Amino acid sequence: MKEIKIGGVPEHFNFPWHKAMEQGKFKSKDIKVVWEDFYGGSGQLIKSLANDRIDIGIMLTESAIQAIEQDYPFLILQKFVDTPLMWGIHVAENSTFTNVEQLRGQKAAISRRGSGSHLMAFVHAKQQNWDLEKLTFENVKNLNGALKALPQDQAQYFLWEHFTTKPFVDQKIFRRLGDIPTPWPCFVLVAKEAFILNNKELLESLLNVINQLSADLKEQTNLVDEIAEKYKLDKTDVEKWLNQTEWSQNKLSEAELEEIQKELLALGLINSRSKHQDICVV
């Protein structure tokens, strides 16, 4: 049995992987999947993929592209979630902020540089016509770090996935001032070039399994109940999230990559555009 180490954030988007493991889908293809949760987001995943702690990372699209542009020896295998990620803009419940404009000049909490919480702060700032060079950040490592940092005023706002943070809004630790969607498909599967070259048949089998399961997942009975229980989410919130989420079984197209690079260039998050074959498996 061939072993493959996969990492992703401990969020509901990655439910298909856990379902496939639970049902023995990978084992039936003689594949042993070793899963690891990464609470530090895509920035932590990038470092772990680079040092071979994992073989595949399920990363935010913008983080993966930026890492490859920074000469990490990665390629995007395919999209994993086709729809945008809805980022909540959070402040501490005990703060005096009542609207997003009041956050101009304030410090953003981020899990680490290169993570979505970092890159999306630039997307948000651009939409608000703020000076991107004046953005300041507090590295809080993960969601738990932000839950401590914002009430203590170590940082004043924090961008994180809407439904993951919803329980903490309900508990009145965070207050949400608004939402901002990523202007692109939100998650991709990423591996090192050398691993892809040396494991073509293994990857083909693995991707066939996860793609078939994710394509059929919404037809499963009790899906809402399972996701709500596993991720400690309200069933109504899970239903809303499922209605706006589509898993993908397709590669990132040249046109999609072109649009994402255009956005990242405008934000100053990459320095140049790369060819499709230098970013993605084609």
ZADO-1210 file (C-alpha; in nm, 4 decimals, padded with zeros to 6 digits):
<atoms>
<atom x="00.0000" y="00.0000" z="00.0000" code="MET" pos="1"/>
<atom x="00.1386" y="00.3390" z="-00.1004" code="LYS" pos="2"/>
<atom x="00.1331" y="00.6164" z="00.1592" code="GLU" pos="3"/>
<atom x="00.0586" y="00.9787" z="00.0790" code="ILE" pos="4"/>
<atom x="00.0603" y="01.2613" z="00.3333" code="LYS" pos="5"/>
<atom x="-00.2065" y="01.5284" z="00.2842" code="ILE" pos="6"/>
<atom x="-00.2625" y="01.8492" z="00.4770" code="GLY" pos="7"/>
<atom x="-00.5405" y="02.1043" z="00.4942" code="GLY" pos="8"/>
<atom x="-00.7190" y="02.3435" z="00.7244" code="VAL" pos="9"/>
<atom x="-00.9565" y="02.1861" z="00.9806" code="PRO" pos="10"/>
<atom x="-01.2621" y="02.3292" z="00.8075" code="GLU" pos="11"/>
<atom x="-01.5756" y="02.1961" z="00.6414" code="HIS" pos="12"/>
<atom x="-01.4365" y="02.2430" z="00.2882" code="PHE" pos="13"/>
<atom x="-01.2156" y="01.9392" z="00.3475" code="ASN" pos="14"/>
<atom x="-01.5010" y="01.7126" z="00.4544" code="PHE" pos="15"/>
<atom x="-01.4781" y="01.5061" z="00.1296" code="PRO" pos="16"/>
<atom x="-01.1295" y="01.3855" z="00.2246" code="TRP" pos="17"/>
<atom x="-01.2448" y="01.2660" z="00.5650" code="HIS" pos="18"/>
<atom x="-01.5515" y="01.1015" z="00.4151" code="LYS" pos="19"/>
<atom x="-01.3400" y="00.9181" z="00.1600" code="ALA" pos="20"/>
<atom x="-01.1034" y="00.7946" z="00.4314" code="MET" pos="21"/>
<atom x="-01.3926" y="00.6907" z="00.6543" code="GLU" pos="22"/>
<atom x="-01.5500" y="00.4905" z="00.3708" code="GLN" pos="23"/>
<atom x="-01.2218" y="00.3212" z="00.2794" code="GLY" pos="24"/>
<atom x="-01.2238" y="00.4688" z="-00.0707" code="LYS" pos="25"/>
<atom x="-00.8464" y="00.5205" z="-00.0808" code="PHE" pos="26"/>
<atom x="-00.7650" y="00.1847" z="00.0767" code="LYS" pos="27"/>
<atom x="-00.9663" y="00.0126" z="-00.1968" code="SER" pos="28"/>
<atom x="-00.7153" y="00.1603" z="-00.4427" code="LYS" pos="29"/>
<atom x="-00.4196" y="00.0480" z="-00.2292" code="ASP" pos="30"/>
<atom x="-00.3538" y="00.4024" z="-00.1048" code="ILE" pos="31"/>
<atom x="-00.2920" y="00.4942" z="00.2592" code="LYS" pos="32"/>
<atom x="-00.3830" y="00.8601" z="00.3157" code="VAL" pos="33"/>
<atom x="-00.2253" y="01.0185" z="00.6223" code="VAL" pos="34"/>
<atom x="-00.4146" y="01.3406" z="00.6983" code="TRP" pos="35"/>
<atom x="-00.2868" y="01.6334" z="00.9045" code="GLU" pos="36"/>
<atom x="-00.4840" y="01.9405" z="01.0105" code="ASP" pos="37"/>
<atom x="-00.3051" y="02.2746" z="00.9775" code="PHE" pos="38"/>
<atom x="-00.4506" y="02.5400" z="01.2049" code="TYR" pos="39"/>
<atom x="-00.2045" y="02.7995" z="01.0748" code="GLY" pos="40"/>
<atom x="-00.3665" y="02.8078" z="00.7311" code="GLY" pos="41"/>
<atom x="-00.2025" y="02.8195" z="00.3901" code="SER" pos="42"/>
<atom x="00.1155" y="02.9874" z="00.5142" code="GLY" pos="43"/>
<atom x="00.1855" y="02.6888" z="00.7372" code="GLN" pos="44"/>
<atom x="00.0886" y="02.4490" z="00.4581" code="LEU" pos="45"/>
<atom x="00.3378" y="02.6111" z="00.2202" code="ILE" pos="46"/>
<atom x="00.6256" y="02.5615" z="00.4640" code="LYS" pos="47"/>
<atom x="00.5199" y="02.2047" z="00.5400" code="SER" pos="48"/>
<atom x="00.4976" y="02.1135" z="00.1717" code="LEU" pos="49"/>
<atom x="00.8370" y="02.2717" z="00.1096" code="ALA" pos="50"/>
<atom x="01.0060" y="02.0634" z="00.3813" code="ASN" pos="51"/>
<atom x="00.8260" y="01.7394" z="00.2816" code="ASP" pos="52"/>
<atom x="00.6142" y="01.7121" z="00.5940" code="ARG" pos="53"/>
<atom x="00.3246" y="01.6626" z="00.3521" code="ILE" pos="54"/>
<atom x="00.3004" y="01.5504" z="-00.0114" code="ASP" pos="55"/>
<atom x="-00.0146" y="01.7447" z="-00.1049" code="ILE" pos="56"/>
<atom x="-00.1516" y="02.0649" z="00.0452" code="GLY" pos="57"/>
<atom x="-00.5079" y="02.1879" z="00.0051" code="ILE" pos="58"/>
<atom x="-00.4314" y="02.5604" z="-00.0118" code="MET" pos="59"/>
<atom x="-00.6017" y="02.8859" z="-00.0853" code="LEU" pos="60"/>
<atom x="-00.5547" y="02.9603" z="-00.4544" code="THR" pos="61"/>
<atom x="-00.3983" y="03.3023" z="-00.3991" code="GLU" pos="62"/>
<atom x="-00.1469" y="03.1645" z="-00.1467" code="SER" pos="63"/>
<atom x="-00.0449" y="02.8800" z="-00.3767" code="ALA" pos="64"/>
<atom x="00.0113" y="03.1094" z="-00.6755" code="ILE" pos="65"/>
<atom x="00.2096" y="03.3577" z="-00.4688" code="GLN" pos="66"/>
<atom x="00.4277" y="03.0765" z="-00.3299" code="ALA" pos="67"/>
<atom x="00.5021" y="02.9434" z="-00.6797" code="ILE" pos="68"/>
<atom x="00.5837" y="03.2980" z="-00.7964" code="GLU" pos="69"/>
<atom x="00.8274" y="03.3142" z="-00.5029" code="GLN" pos="70"/>
<atom x="01.0111" y="03.0111" z="-00.6483" code="ASP" pos="71"/>
<atom x="00.8674" y="02.7374" z="-00.4308" code="TYR" pos="72"/>
<atom x="00.8969" y="02.4217" z="-00.6492" code="PRO" pos="73"/>
<atom x="00.5215" y="02.3535" z="-00.6505" code="PHE" pos="74"/>
<atom x="00.2537" y="02.2997" z="-00.9128" code="LEU" pos="75"/>
<atom x="-00.1237" y="02.3216" z="-00.8814" code="ILE" pos="76"/>
<atom x="-00.2745" y="01.9806" z="-00.9565" code="LEU" pos="77"/>
<atom x="-00.6328" y="02.1034" z="-00.9880" code="GLN" pos="78"/>
<atom x="-00.9012" y="02.3148" z="-00.8271" code="LYS" pos="79"/>
<atom x="-01.0653" y="02.1650" z="-00.5198" code="PHE" pos="80"/>
<atom x="-01.3388" y="02.4212" z="-00.4478" code="VAL" pos="81"/>
<atom x="-01.4724" y="02.6087" z="-00.7489" code="ASP" pos="82"/>
<atom x="-01.6692" y="02.8768" z="-00.5660" code="THR" pos="83"/>
<atom x="-01.5308" y="03.1829" z="-00.3846" code="PRO" pos="84"/>
<atom x="-01.4490" y="03.1766" z="-00.0145" code="LEU" pos="85"/>
<atom x="-01.6599" y="03.4141" z="00.1932" code="MET" pos="86"/>
<atom x="-01.4318" y="03.5966" z="00.4347" code="TRP" pos="87"/>
<atom x="-01.5898" y="03.7591" z="00.7378" code="GLY" pos="88"/>
<atom x="-01.4436" y="04.0915" z="00.8537" code="ILE" pos="89"/>
<atom x="-01.4301" y="04.0595" z="01.2311" code="HIS" pos="90"/>
<atom x="-01.3645" y="04.2912" z="01.5220" code="VAL" pos="91"/>
<atom x="-01.3795" y="04.2236" z="01.8939" code="ALA" pos="92"/>
<atom x="-01.7306" y="04.2336" z="02.0373" code="GLU" pos="93"/>
<atom x="-01.6018" y="04.4736" z="02.3051" code="ASN" pos="94"/>
<atom x="-01.4590" y="04.7174" z="02.0473" code="SER" pos="95"/>
<atom x="-01.6212" y="05.0443" z="01.9412" code="THR" pos="96"/>
<atom x="-01.5982" y="04.9757" z="01.5650" code="PHE" pos="97"/>
<atom x="-01.9340" y="04.9829" z="01.3904" code="THR" pos="98"/>
<atom x="-01.8352" y="04.9944" z="01.0217" code="ASN" pos="99"/>
<atom x="-01.5523" y="04.8831" z="00.7954" code="VAL" pos="100"/>
<atom x="-01.4298" y="05.2350" z="00.7144" code="GLU" pos="101"/>
<atom x="-01.3340" y="05.2797" z="01.0804" code="GLN" pos="102"/>
<atom x="-01.0726" y="05.0067" z="01.0316" code="LEU" pos="103"/>
<atom x="-00.8607" y="05.2308" z="00.8065" code="ARG" pos="104"/>
<atom x="-00.5160" y="05.2559" z="00.9679" code="GLY" pos="105"/>
<atom x="-00.5885" y="04.9776" z="01.2175" code="GLN" pos="106"/>
<atom x="-00.3828" y="04.6598" z="01.2562" code="LYS" pos="107"/>
<atom x="-00.5021" y="04.3346" z="01.0972" code="ALA" pos="108"/>
<atom x="-00.4512" y="04.0023" z="01.2725" code="ALA" pos="109"/>
<atom x="-00.3102" y="03.7345" z="01.0391" code="ILE" pos="110"/>
<atom x="-00.2269" y="03.3679" z="01.0874" code="SER" pos="111"/>
<atom x="00.1065" y="03.4266" z="00.9138" code="ARG" pos="112"/>
<atom x="00.2429" y="03.6017" z="00.6062" code="ARG" pos="113"/>
<atom x="00.1326" y="03.4343" z="00.2851" code="GLY" pos="114"/>
<atom x="-00.1849" y="03.2975" z="00.4418" code="SER" pos="115"/>
<atom x="-00.5293" y="03.3977" z="00.3217" code="GLY" pos="116"/>
<atom x="-00.5884" y="03.6224" z="00.6219" code="SER" pos="117"/>
<atom x="-00.2807" y="03.8185" z="00.5107" code="HIS" pos="118"/>
<atom x="-00.3466" y="03.8296" z="00.1349" code="LEU" pos="119"/>
<atom x="-00.7192" y="03.8996" z="00.1687" code="MET" pos="120"/>
<atom x="-00.6418" y="04.1988" z="00.3898" code="ALA" pos="121"/>
<atom x="-00.4880" y="04.3506" z="00.0748" code="PHE" pos="122"/>
<atom x="-00.7914" y="04.2614" z="-00.1364" code="VAL" pos="123"/>
<atom x="-01.0172" y="04.4215" z="00.1234" code="HIS" pos="124"/>
<atom x="-00.7997" y="04.7311" z="00.1546" code="ALA" pos="125"/>
<atom x="-00.7953" y="04.7799" z="-00.2210" code="LYS" pos="126"/>
<atom x="-01.1754" y="04.7618" z="-00.2339" code="GLN" pos="127"/>
<atom x="-01.1887" y="05.0277" z="00.0368" code="GLN" pos="128"/>
<atom x="-00.9346" y="05.2471" z="-00.1504" code="ASN" pos="129"/>
<atom x="-00.6903" y="05.2369" z="00.1392" code="TRP" pos="130"/>
<atom x="-00.3150" y="05.2881" z="00.0984" code="ASP" pos="131"/>
<atom x="-00.1797" y="04.9316" z="00.0719" code="LEU" pos="132"/>
<atom x="00.1668" y="05.0398" z="00.1851" code="GLU" pos="133"/>
<atom x="00.0258" y="05.1536" z="00.5186" code="LYS" pos="134"/>
<atom x="-00.1275" y="04.8193" z="00.6121" code="LEU" pos="135"/>
<atom x="00.0076" y="04.6759" z="00.9380" code="THR" pos="136"/>
<atom x="-00.0226" y="04.3214" z="01.0713" code="PHE" pos="137"/>
<atom x="-00.0054" y="04.1193" z="01.3908" code="GLU" pos="138"/>
<atom x="00.0928" y="03.7546" z="01.3488" code="ASN" pos="139"/>
<atom x="-00.1450" y="03.5571" z="01.5730" code="VAL" pos="140"/>
<atom x="-00.0675" y="03.2110" z="01.4228" code="LYS" pos="141"/>
<atom x="-00.4264" y="03.0832" z="01.3945" code="ASN" pos="142"/>
<atom x="-00.7929" y="03.1427" z="01.4748" code="LEU" pos="143"/>
<atom x="-00.7375" y="03.0782" z="01.8449" code="ASN" pos="144"/>
<atom x="-00.4681" y="03.3447" z="01.8441" code="GLY" pos="145"/>
<atom x="-00.7106" y="03.5941" z="01.6910" code="ALA" pos="146"/>
<atom x="-00.9743" y="03.5072" z="01.9533" code="LEU" pos="147"/>
<atom x="-00.7245" y="03.6277" z="02.2144" code="LYS" pos="148"/>
<atom x="-00.5613" y="03.9140" z="02.0231" code="ALA" pos="149"/>
<atom x="-00.8715" y="04.1108" z="01.9214" code="LEU" pos="150"/>
<atom x="-01.0355" y="04.1392" z="02.2666" code="PRO" pos="151"/>
<atom x="-00.6943" y="04.2427" z="02.4061" code="GLN" pos="152"/>
<atom x="-00.6580" y="04.5062" z="02.1300" code="ASP" pos="153"/>
<atom x="-00.3298" y="04.3599" z="02.0042" code="GLN" pos="154"/>
<atom x="-00.4929" y="04.3811" z="01.6583" code="ALA" pos="155"/>
<atom x="-00.8199" y="04.5417" z="01.5635" code="GLN" pos="156"/>
<atom x="-00.9651" y="04.3268" z="01.2844" code="TYR" pos="157"/>
<atom x="-00.9352" y="03.9777" z="01.1431" code="PHE" pos="158"/>
<atom x="-01.0423" y="03.8159" z="00.8154" code="LEU" pos="159"/>
<atom x="-01.1407" y="03.4482" z="00.8362" code="TRP" pos="160"/>
<atom x="-01.3940" y="03.2187" z="00.6728" code="GLU" pos="161"/>
<atom x="-01.7490" y="03.3290" z="00.7550" code="HIS" pos="162"/>
<atom x="-01.8968" y="03.0024" z="00.8784" code="PHE" pos="163"/>
<atom x="-01.5875" y="02.8860" z="01.0701" code="THR" pos="164"/>
<atom x="-01.6038" y="03.2008" z="01.2827" code="THR" pos="165"/>
<atom x="-01.9844" y="03.2084" z="01.3083" code="LYS" pos="166"/>
<atom x="-01.9905" y="03.0267" z="01.6473" code="PRO" pos="167"/>
<atom x="-01.7611" y="03.2934" z="01.7927" code="PHE" pos="168"/>
<atom x="-01.9828" y="03.5691" z="01.6571" code="VAL" pos="169"/>
<atom x="-02.2789" y="03.3937" z="01.8184" code="ASP" pos="170"/>
<atom x="-02.0820" y="03.3715" z="02.1455" code="GLN" pos="171"/>
<atom x="-02.0137" y="03.7468" z="02.1216" code="LYS" pos="172"/>
<atom x="-01.6352" y="03.7153" z="02.1136" code="ILE" pos="173"/>
<atom x="-01.6215" y="03.8521" z="01.7586" code="PHE" pos="174"/>
<atom x="-01.8540" y="04.0946" z="01.5844" code="ARG" pos="175"/>
<atom x="-01.8773" y="04.0777" z="01.2052" code="ARG" pos="176"/>
<atom x="-01.8815" y="04.4105" z="01.0198" code="LEU" pos="177"/>
<atom x="-01.9208" y="04.2579" z="00.6745" code="GLY" pos="178"/>
<atom x="-01.8037" y="03.9927" z="00.4308" code="ASP" pos="179"/>
<atom x="-01.5722" y="03.9878" z="00.1318" code="ILE" pos="180"/>
<atom x="-01.5597" y="03.7006" z="-00.1207" code="PRO" pos="181"/>
<atom x="-01.2422" y="03.5936" z="-00.2978" code="THR" pos="182"/>
<atom x="-01.2690" y="03.6963" z="-00.6647" code="PRO" pos="183"/>
<atom x="-01.1568" y="03.3478" z="-00.7745" code="TRP" pos="184"/>
<atom x="-01.2048" y="02.9736" z="-00.7012" code="PRO" pos="185"/>
<atom x="-01.0917" y="02.9387" z="-00.3431" code="CYS" pos="186"/>
<atom x="-00.9039" y="02.6098" z="-00.2882" code="PHE" pos="187"/>
<atom x="-00.6539" y="02.4158" z="-00.4993" code="VAL" pos="188"/>
<atom x="-00.4523" y="02.0959" z="-00.4586" code="LEU" pos="189"/>
<atom x="-00.0772" y="02.1594" z="-00.4617" code="VAL" pos="190"/>
<atom x="00.2252" y="01.9281" z="-00.4717" code="ALA" pos="191"/>
<atom x="00.5971" y="01.9522" z="-00.5359" code="LYS" pos="192"/>
<atom x="00.7044" y="01.9157" z="-00.8979" code="GLU" pos="193"/>
<atom x="00.9349" y="01.6250" z="-00.8117" code="ALA" pos="194"/>
<atom x="00.6582" y="01.4391" z="-00.6281" code="PHE" pos="195"/>
<atom x="00.4236" y="01.4829" z="-00.9260" code="ILE" pos="196"/>
<atom x="00.6885" y="01.3570" z="-01.1682" code="LEU" pos="197"/>
<atom x="00.7623" y="01.0465" z="-00.9587" code="ASN" pos="198"/>
<atom x="00.4059" y="00.9536" z="-00.8605" code="ASN" pos="199"/>
<atom x="00.1878" y="00.9972" z="-01.1674" code="LYS" pos="200"/>
<atom x="-00.0130" y="00.6758" z="-01.1287" code="GLU" pos="201"/>
<atom x="-00.0586" y="00.7274" z="-00.7531" code="LEU" pos="202"/>
<atom x="-00.1848" y="01.0818" z="-00.8071" code="LEU" pos="203"/>
<atom x="-00.4183" y="00.9744" z="-01.0848" code="GLU" pos="204"/>
<atom x="-00.5764" y="00.7109" z="-00.8586" code="SER" pos="205"/>
<atom x="-00.5997" y="00.9497" z="-00.5636" code="LEU" pos="206"/>
<atom x="-00.7599" y="01.2275" z="-00.7661" code="LEU" pos="207"/>
<atom x="-01.0070" y="00.9884" z="-00.9279" code="ASN" pos="208"/>
<atom x="-01.1275" y="00.8847" z="-00.5818" code="VAL" pos="209"/>
<atom x="-01.1632" y="01.2337" z="-00.4341" code="ILE" pos="210"/>
<atom x="-01.3152" y="01.3782" z="-00.7514" code="ASN" pos="211"/>
<atom x="-01.5787" y="01.1107" z="-00.7785" code="GLN" pos="212"/>
<atom x="-01.6722" y="01.1467" z="-00.4124" code="LEU" pos="213"/>
<atom x="-01.6835" y="01.5271" z="-00.4164" code="SER" pos="214"/>
<atom x="-01.8916" y="01.5275" z="-00.7351" code="ALA" pos="215"/>
<atom x="-02.1559" y="01.3043" z="-00.5751" code="ASP" pos="216"/>
<atom x="-02.1347" y="01.4341" z="-00.2181" code="LEU" pos="217"/>
<atom x="-02.4378" y="01.6622" z="-00.2223" code="LYS" pos="218"/>
<atom x="-02.6601" y="01.3666" z="-00.3089" code="GLU" pos="219"/>
<atom x="-02.5722" y="01.2050" z="00.0234" code="GLN" pos="220"/>
<atom x="-02.8457" y="01.1873" z="00.2856" code="THR" pos="221"/>
<atom x="-02.7673" y="01.3354" z="00.6298" code="ASN" pos="222"/>
<atom x="-02.4839" y="01.5427" z="00.4820" code="LEU" pos="223"/>
<atom x="-02.5870" y="01.8550" z="00.6732" code="VAL" pos="224"/>
<atom x="-02.6040" y="01.6619" z="01.0012" code="ASP" pos="225"/>
<atom x="-02.2625" y="01.5027" z="00.9474" code="GLU" pos="226"/>
<atom x="-02.0858" y="01.8292" z="00.8653" code="ILE" pos="227"/>
<atom x="-02.2582" y="02.0165" z="01.1488" code="ALA" pos="228"/>
<atom x="-02.1530" y="01.7500" z="01.3996" code="GLU" pos="229"/>
<atom x="-01.7942" y="01.7151" z="01.2776" code="LYS" pos="230"/>
<atom x="-01.7210" y="02.0885" z="01.2647" code="TYR" pos="231"/>
<atom x="-01.9474" y="02.2050" z="01.5519" code="LYS" pos="232"/>
<atom x="-02.1577" y="02.4246" z="01.3246" code="LEU" pos="233"/>
<atom x="-02.5260" y="02.5142" z="01.3292" code="ASP" pos="234"/>
<atom x="-02.7266" y="02.3068" z="01.0794" code="LYS" pos="235"/>
<atom x="-02.8862" y="02.6184" z="00.9298" code="THR" pos="236"/>
<atom x="-02.5396" y="02.7633" z="00.8673" code="ASP" pos="237"/>
<atom x="-02.4240" y="02.4388" z="00.7052" code="VAL" pos="238"/>
<atom x="-02.7239" y="02.4462" z="00.4701" code="GLU" pos="239"/>
<atom x="-02.6419" y="02.8056" z="00.3698" code="LYS" pos="240"/>
<atom x="-02.2777" y="02.7168" z="00.3159" code="TRP" pos="241"/>
<atom x="-02.3579" y="02.4096" z="00.1041" code="LEU" pos="242"/>
<atom x="-02.5898" y="02.6182" z="-00.1134" code="ASN" pos="243"/>
<atom x="-02.3041" y="02.8518" z="-00.2031" code="GLN" pos="244"/>
<atom x="-02.0241" y="02.5924" z="-00.2299" code="THR" pos="245"/>
<atom x="-01.9270" y="02.3715" z="-00.5239" code="GLU" pos="246"/>
<atom x="-01.6357" y="02.1285" z="-00.5135" code="TRP" pos="247"/>
<atom x="-01.4359" y="02.1038" z="-00.8334" code="SER" pos="248"/>
<atom x="-01.3000" y="01.8131" z="-01.0335" code="GLN" pos="249"/>
<atom x="-01.1276" y="02.0308" z="-01.2935" code="ASN" pos="250"/>
<atom x="-00.7892" y="02.1880" z="-01.3478" code="LYS" pos="251"/>
<atom x="-00.7315" y="02.5604" z="-01.3084" code="LEU" pos="252"/>
<atom x="-00.7681" y="02.6971" z="-01.6606" code="SER" pos="253"/>
<atom x="-00.5318" y="02.9365" z="-01.8321" code="GLU" pos="254"/>
<atom x="-00.8042" y="03.2035" z="-01.8364" code="ALA" pos="255"/>
<atom x="-00.8714" y="03.1634" z="-01.4642" code="GLU" pos="256"/>
<atom x="-00.5013" y="03.1849" z="-01.3824" code="LEU" pos="257"/>
<atom x="-00.4661" y="03.4961" z="-01.5978" code="GLU" pos="258"/>
<atom x="-00.7429" y="03.6741" z="-01.4050" code="GLU" pos="259"/>
<atom x="-00.6034" y="03.5751" z="-01.0645" code="ILE" pos="260"/>
<atom x="-00.2527" y="03.6876" z="-01.1561" code="GLN" pos="261"/>
<atom x="-00.3939" y="04.0156" z="-01.2829" code="LYS" pos="262"/>
<atom x="-00.5556" y="04.0767" z="-00.9418" code="GLU" pos="263"/>
<atom x="-00.2462" y="03.9734" z="-00.7454" code="LEU" pos="264"/>
<atom x="-00.0244" y="04.1974" z="-00.9605" code="LEU" pos="265"/>
<atom x="-00.2529" y="04.4956" z="-00.8990" code="ALA" pos="266"/>
<atom x="-00.2255" y="04.4302" z="-00.5254" code="LEU" pos="267"/>
<atom x="00.1540" y="04.4076" z="-00.5414" code="GLY" pos="268"/>
<atom x="00.1439" y="04.0497" z="-00.4099" code="LEU" pos="269"/>
<atom x="00.3346" y="03.9075" z="-00.7080" code="ILE" pos="270"/>
<atom x="00.5932" y="04.0783" z="-00.9265" code="ASN" pos="271"/>
<atom x="00.5208" y="03.9222" z="-01.2654" code="SER" pos="272"/>
<atom x="00.2932" y="03.6812" z="-01.4477" code="ARG" pos="273"/>
<atom x="00.4012" y="03.3246" z="-01.5082" code="SER" pos="274"/>
<atom x="00.2960" y="03.0920" z="-01.7849" code="LYS" pos="275"/>
<atom x="00.0148" y="02.8470" z="-01.7198" code="HIS" pos="276"/>
<atom x="00.2489" y="02.5457" z="-01.7426" code="GLN" pos="277"/>
<atom x="00.4808" y="02.6999" z="-01.4815" code="ASP" pos="278"/>
<atom x="00.1978" y="02.7223" z="-01.2259" code="ILE" pos="279"/>
<atom x="-00.0325" y="02.4312" z="-01.3066" code="CYS" pos="280"/>
<atom x="-00.0190" y="02.0717" z="-01.4186" code="VAL" pos="281"/>
<atom x="-00.1464" y="02.0851" z="-01.7771" code="VAL" pos="282"/>
</atoms>
